[in-house]
Every structure is written in structure tokens, then in C-alpha cells.
């Protein structure tokens, strides 16, 4: 393979060539802690109607932090003194929230399956988990598009995310009643988390359209 086979352009990968594998591994571990911190706040207030906003405020985020493509204050506060700290989408509040809600969905559905076995078939469980995965994948791709300034692409990904979420809502609505009754808390958590993930999508889409009109 010669030089002509390589893509040309200014993009240099990570944006910080001085970082090695160990640096990124530590960075992602700290980001996992941020996701866990949001999830712990969210779990504490999950019965409140404004649980998303309460959890965001506890994380120290302002409303502007949800806007697409804006510079985000450093989430990993312990590293503020590091001169070479790179920025990537892992720090974006919407990424943290979507990861946390994805974990909440998976854990709640796992609990429901465990507590209601064998009411849910393997095929139904697989389809539901795939729909959860697709919704989170589309949200993350949308966040990446906002960071590169491609708001139309972000909107398309968010529309796909909404379709996946609505499909998930339909699939989970079809879970047998006996399964939901045997694991009522987990069933309620799945429903409320799906609607919260849907709310995140709608907020980002509204911000993308607003920023698109300004540009």
C-alpha cells in the first residue's frame, strides 16, 4: 500500500498524538465514573417528573451544555490542570446521559427477565435488547455529528434514534402482563427511561434546528 491508498486531509485521529494507550484507558475509566455519577443521581430522583434536569444540575451542567456543537466545560474536573487534555464526545453531557440511560435500560430489562422467567421468550428479549442498542448507537452518532458541525446529519441520526426508541416502546408494551406484574419496578423503570431518552433526542433536535436557523 502506497501513500495514494491513504485518505488525505487534516484530520489527525485523536487530536492529541502525545497520548498513549494507557492515557486513554485512564481517561475512559474516569469518564465511566462520570456516567455512573449521573446514573446515581438519576436513580435517586427517578420518581420525579423533572428527573433529567435535576440530575443535570447536580452534575453542574447549565442549559447551554445541552446545545449541539458548543464548547462544553470540562467534565472531568480532576484533570483541569492538565495542559494536554484532549476533547472528545465522551465529555459531552448528552453522551454521558445517553450512556447512563442505556445502562439503566439494560439493567432494568435484565432484572425483569430474571424475575419473570420464563414469561419472556429468547426471541423477544433479543429483539428488545437490539432495539435498545440501536437507539443508543444513533444518539451517539448524532452527538458526533454535532461536534463536527454537521447539524443536518445529527438530525437524521436523531430521527433514527426516535424511530428505534418508539420501536422499543412498542416491543416493551407487548411484554406479557404476568412478566410486568412479577417485576413491576423494573417494568416501570424501562418505560420511564425510554421516554427520558426520547426527551433527550427531542431536545437535541430542537437545538440543532435552532442553531441551523442562526447559521
C-alpha positions in Angstrom: 0.0 0.0 0.0 1.5 3.4 -1.0 0.6 6.9 0.1 -2.1 7.2 -2.6 -4.1 4.5 -0.8 -4.3 6.5 2.4 -7.1 9.1 2.9 -5.8 12.7 2.6 -6.9 15.6 4.9 -6.2 17.5 8.0 -7.8 15.0 10.4 -5.1 13.5 12.6 -7.1 10.9 14.6 -7.3 11.5 18.3 -6.4 15.2 18.2 -3.6 14.6 20.7 -0.7 12.5 19.4 1.1 12.6 22.7 -1.5 10.5 24.4 -0.8 6.7 24.5 -3.0 3.7 25.2 -2.6 4.0 29.0 -3.6 7.7 28.9 -6.8 6.9 27.0 -7.5 3.9 29.2 -7.4 6.1 32.3 -9.4 8.8 30.6 -12.2 6.4 29.7 -12.2 4.9 33.2 -12.8 8.4 34.6 -15.5 9.0 32.0 -17.2 5.8 33.2 -17.2 7.3 36.7 -19.0 10.4 35.3 -21.6 8.2 33.7 -22.0 6.3 36.9 -22.3 9.6 38.8 -25.1 10.8 36.6 -26.9 7.4 36.9 -26.7 7.5 40.7 -28.4 11.0 40.7 -30.9 9.9 38.1 -31.8 6.8 40.2 -32.2 8.9 43.3 -34.9 11.1 41.7 -36.4 8.7 39.2 -39.9 9.1 40.6 -39.8 12.9 39.9 -41.1 14.3 36.7 -38.1 16.6 36.1 -35.5 13.9 37.0 -33.4 14.7 33.9 -33.0 18.4 34.8 -32.4 17.7 38.5 -29.7 15.1 37.6 -28.1 17.5 35.1 -28.0 20.3 37.7 -26.4 18.0 40.2 -23.7 17.3 37.6 -23.0 21.0 37.4 -24.4 21.4 33.9 -26.1 24.5 32.6 -28.8 24.5 30.0 -26.3 25.6 27.4 -24.3 22.4 27.9 -27.0 20.5 26.1 -26.7 22.6 23.0 -25.1 20.9 20.0 -21.6 21.8 18.9 -21.0 24.3 21.7 -17.8 24.1 23.8 -18.5 22.1 26.9 -17.0 22.8 30.2 -14.6 20.1 31.3 -16.5 17.3 32.9 -13.5 15.5 34.3 -12.7 18.2 36.9 -9.8 16.4 38.4 -7.9 16.8 35.2 -8.4 20.6 34.7 -4.8 21.3 35.4 -3.5 19.0 32.7 -2.3 21.2 29.7 -2.7 18.5 27.1 -6.2 17.2 28.0 -8.0 16.4 24.7 -11.6 17.0 24.0 -13.8 14.2 22.6 -17.5 13.4 22.6 -17.2 11.3 25.8 -17.2 14.7 27.7 -20.4 15.9 26.1 -23.3 15.9 28.6 -25.6 14.2 26.1 -23.1 11.4 25.7 -23.0 10.9 29.4 -26.7 11.0 29.7 -27.4 8.6 26.8 -24.8 6.1 28.1 -26.3 6.3 31.6 -29.8 5.8 30.3 -28.6 2.9 28.1 -27.1 1.2 31.2 -30.3 1.8 33.1 -32.4 0.2 30.3 -30.1 -2.9 30.1 -30.0 -3.4 33.9 -33.8 -2.9 34.3 -34.6 -5.3 31.4 -32.1 -7.9 32.8 -33.9 -7.7 36.1 -37.3 -8.0 34.5 -36.2 -11.1 32.6 -34.7 -12.7 35.7 -37.7 -12.0 37.9 -40.3 -13.0 35.4 -38.6 -16.1 33.8 -39.7 -17.8 31.6 -42.5 -15.4 30.6 -40.3 -13.6 28.0 -39.1 -15.6 25.1 -35.5 -15.5 24.0 -36.5 -14.1 20.6 -38.5 -11.2 22.2 -35.6 -10.5 24.7 -33.1 -10.4 21.8 -35.3 -8.0 19.7 -35.8 -5.7 22.7 -32.1 -5.5 23.5 -31.2 -4.9 19.9 -33.7 -2.0 19.8 -32.1 -0.6 22.9 -28.7 -0.8 21.3 -29.8 0.8 18.1 -31.4 3.8 19.9 -28.2 4.5 21.9 -26.0 4.0 18.8 -28.0 6.5 16.8 -27.8 9.1 19.7 -24.1 8.7 20.0 -23.6 9.1 16.2 -25.8 12.3 16.4 -23.6 13.7 19.1 -20.5 13.0 17.0 -22.2 14.9 14.1 -22.9 17.9 16.2 -19.3 18.0 17.3 -18.2 18.1 13.7 -20.7 20.9 13.0 -22.9 18.7 10.7 -26.3 19.5 12.2 -28.4 18.0 9.3 -26.6 14.7 9.8 -27.2 15.0 13.6 -30.9 15.5 12.9 -31.0 12.4 10.7 -29.4 10.3 13.3 -31.7 11.7 16.0 -34.7 10.8 13.8 -33.4 7.3 13.5 -32.9 7.2 17.3 -36.5 8.3 17.8 -37.7 5.5 15.5 -35.6 3.0 17.4 -37.0 4.3 20.7 -40.6 4.2 19.5 -39.9 0.6 18.3 -38.6 -0.2 21.7 -41.6 1.3 23.4 -43.8 -0.9 21.2 -41.8 -4.0 21.9 -41.8 -3.5 25.7 -45.6 -2.7 25.6 -46.0 -6.2 24.3 -44.3 -7.9 27.2 -46.7 -10.3 28.9 -48.7 -8.8 31.7 -47.6 -11.6 34.1 -44.0 -10.6 33.5 -44.6 -6.9 34.2 -46.6 -7.8 37.4 -43.8 -10.1 38.7 -41.2 -7.3 38.2 -43.3 -4.1 38.4 -40.5 -1.7 39.4 -38.2 -2.9 36.6 -41.0 -2.6 34.1 -41.8 1.0 35.2 -38.1 1.9 35.1 -37.9 0.7 31.5 -40.9 2.7 30.4 -39.8 5.9 32.1 -36.2 5.6 30.9 -37.3 5.1 27.3 -39.4 8.2 27.5 -36.5 10.1 29.0 -34.2 9.0 26.2 -36.8 10.2 23.8 -36.9 13.6 25.6 -33.1 13.9 25.2 -33.5 13.3 21.4 -36.2 15.9 21.1 -34.2 18.5 23.0 -31.1 17.9 20.8 -33.2 18.1 17.6 -34.8 21.3 18.7 -31.3 22.8 19.4 -30.0 21.6 16.1 -32.8 23.3 14.2 -32.3 26.5 16.3 -28.6 26.6 15.6 -29.3 25.8 11.9 -31.5 28.8 11.6 -28.9 31.1 13.2 -26.1 29.9 10.8 
